[in-house]
Amino acid sequence: MAGSDIDEARALCFEYGKELGFTKARIEKMIDLTGNPISTLRLLTNLAVEARRMVKLENAGKLKLPKAPPKIPDAHEQ
C-alpha cells in the first residue's frame, strides 16, 4: 500500500463523509477510531449501504424510523 493510496483514501473519506452529513471533526474521529483512512472509507461505504437499505424498507412500509431532531447535539454538548 503506497502513501499516495492512503492520502487518496483520506481525501475520499472527507468527500464521502460530507455527503453523508458528517463534519470534518467527526470524520477525523472515525479515522482515529478505525486506525486508518482506508478502514474509515470502508466504514462509510457500509454505512451508506445500510442507510439505503433502511430507506427502502421504510418506503415499503416495513420499517418506521423516528424523525430526526433538528440538530444532532455534539458529544461535548450533552
HELIX and SHEET records of a PDB file:
HELIX    1   1 GLY A    3  GLU A   19  1                                  17    
HELIX    2   2 LYS A   24  THR A   34  1                                  11    
HELIX    3   3 PRO A   37  ASN A   59  1                                  23    
HELIX    4   4 ALA A   75  GLU A   77  5                                   3    
END                                                                             
